[in-house]
Amino acid sequence: MGIIYGKIRLLEATDLKNTTRYAITVVCEDRVGLVGRFTGAITALGGNIEVLDQNVRLGYFVITLMATFDNGATAEAVHMGLEKIDDAGKPAISVLPRRDTSIPPAGHGAPFVLAMAGIDVPGNFSMVTTCLAKYDINVESLACRTDAQGPLKEDRFTIIGELTVPHNVDVKAVRLELTEILADRKVKVTLMHSDIFDATNRIPMPKHETEMPS
Amino acid sequence: MNRNEDILSTVRMFQEENLDVRTVTLGINITDCVSSDVSKFCQNLIDKVKRVAGSLVPVCERISERYGIPVVNKRLAISPLGAIGGKTDEPGFIQLAHALDHAAESVGVDLLGGFTALVQKGTTPTEARLMESLPQVLSRTDRICASINVATSKAGINMDAILQLGRIIKLAAEKSADMGGFACAKLCVFANMPEDNPFMAGAYLGFGQGEAVVNVGISGPGVVKRAIERLRSTNPDLDLQMLASEIKQTAFRVTRVGELLGREVARGIGAAFGGIDLSLAPTPRVGDSVGEILQAMGIREIGAPGSTAAVALLNDAVKKGGLFASSSVGGMSGAFIPVAEDSALAHAAAKGTLSIEKLEAMTSVCSVGLDMVCIPGDTDADTISALIADEMAIGVINNKTTATRLIPVPGKKPGDWVHWGGLFGASPIMAIRAPGASSGFVQCGGRIPAPVHSFKN
């Protein structure tokens, strides 16, 4: 699930001194009802959730959210309030103050999808993301799955990423470089405009893209 | 946001299943090029093709690179020359063909269609001269394709034109004997010929279509075949409704890719977007075959009983998926079964399981017809005309497009092979039952009247 930025109020410079916006991350063992408990706790602490992204990975509940607190709640108070929620274990909680000025602007560029699949060996992630960074390509989301094939076969992995590719980037060159750096890794990599996936998987046709990378 | 499974499924279509855009064909209106001075006519054609189509190939390549989708063929179609040729004589048409061949080469396209005559109810002197020029035109140029519409459900079947074409096809084969009669591979004879068909050799730009129009042929059969194979391997209890549903979904996705690229190309070159032809067009490459789809559907030997039903299911499912995907569907939009261009069909013909008669039956439920069918070089002109007449009758009575591309290969007998290579492939020579026994019928000439159900006014 992607992150949606919404309802963000632009603060005056004076507001920034006493910011009450926090980026909150919680990781703990998954159980039924955790989303309700954590979001309920945020509300009880006086917070308003602006952005939320939650999923379960290998049995772990992971939630990332951004919330504003009009009552001036401190990061410590929010942290303590959330700690009380998980009575079965100790959740890993991070509460970071967030300044509006540090919120990244919407990506400038075209939406692309990265898909990789192959034999799982260490380093695939870093090789690919390092290459993307070289071209100023922003990774908006990235998800990896590994399928264990049993003792007699090598594990296989799949990575799906959503990227923003700046308009001046030569996509062909990026494709070529990705293919070259992964050439000896039994990995297939595809970098395609998201319109292709929208066109083939949704009923409405994608809207006309006015600007695209060369 | 797209689901990961959908993304991987789309990626698989490109990486493993030969998904591409089979052809982007730019139709160009050339009515403003006409001149009674043939040299001036030629120059006008060259100038217009270069002006309108000069950016076609670079734009296709640029968009293809952007999206990461191959565009296999870039082609041109022009207004039907037979209708605008005026007093052009046979040498004049040959001169025009060379000019167009040069123009097509200069803009980097491999084929140009539009040496076309629409003679379903009668033939004008201009159209007759164009048809007589075809043996020379098709054997002496590289890129020119010709098509003759000899029948419609509304007008009936022009048997005089078909008789003339039997002789012309023989002559074209003889003039290109050194290439296995290859000139005939660039000549289509149609019933109910579509005006917006992007596929060669039958592409032309119909009147009323506009000044410059992009029509797109979607990807080939590989994607459909793999989808069926995957479905069968994961569903031991597969039934034919599930099969049809899978083909529909695949056709939807393939059509969307074609439309996305077609619209971008049209915008890039300043032309209108005409539409999508849903036809599954095979190539001689293994894995890119309509015959292999039939095998994946469970017809082990192509031509065996059940082949016609399988083609009917395939054709209908492709149309349903494609029509849902695009509001601009045109052309022939079905499953092509060109024997020489489809290695599985060619081998079935060589093995004897696929006969001309079975092909005819299959064409009654899909597009095109006796396409790229190689017949003995000594087949007489009347028999060729009779084969054409049979296929036209299927189209006229069923109110659908049918066509023939018959190639009497000089010096070859049934069972011999002819090899052209490239997209045109290779084929065995198929036997004709009772050749020479139809003259009494076809020599009557005249016109087979339109069927009663064509009167709808």
HADDOCK unambig.tbl for C-alpha pairs under 7 A between the chains (distance, minus, plus):
assign (segid A and resid 160 and name CA) (segid B and resid 4 and name CA) 6.82 0.50 0.50
assign (segid A and resid 171 and name CA) (segid B and resid 66 and name CA) 6.74 0.50 0.50
assign (segid A and resid 172 and name CA) (segid B and resid 65 and name CA) 6.50 0.50 0.50
assign (segid A and resid 192 and name CA) (segid B and resid 67 and name CA) 5.80 0.50 0.50
assign (segid A and resid 192 and name CA) (segid B and resid 68 and name CA) 6.10 0.50 0.50
assign (segid A and resid 193 and name CA) (segid B and resid 67 and name CA) 5.70 0.50 0.50
assign (segid A and resid 196 and name CA) (segid B and resid 257 and name CA) 6.56 0.50 0.50
assign (segid A and resid 197 and name CA) (segid B and resid 7 and name CA) 6.27 0.50 0.50
assign (segid A and resid 197 and name CA) (segid B and resid 10 and name CA) 6.75 0.50 0.50
assign (segid A and resid 199 and name CA) (segid B and resid 256 and name CA) 5.47 0.50 0.50
assign (segid A and resid 199 and name CA) (segid B and resid 257 and name CA) 6.58 0.50 0.50
assign (segid A and resid 200 and name CA) (segid B and resid 253 and name CA) 4.33 0.50 0.50
assign (segid A and resid 200 and name CA) (segid B and resid 256 and name CA) 5.73 0.50 0.50
assign (segid A and resid 200 and name CA) (segid B and resid 257 and name CA) 6.68 0.50 0.50
assign (segid A and resid 201 and name CA) (segid B and resid 6 and name CA) 6.58 0.50 0.50
assign (segid A and resid 201 and name CA) (segid B and resid 253 and name CA) 6.96 0.50 0.50
assign (segid A and resid 214 and name CA) (segid B and resid 66 and name CA) 6.61 0.50 0.50
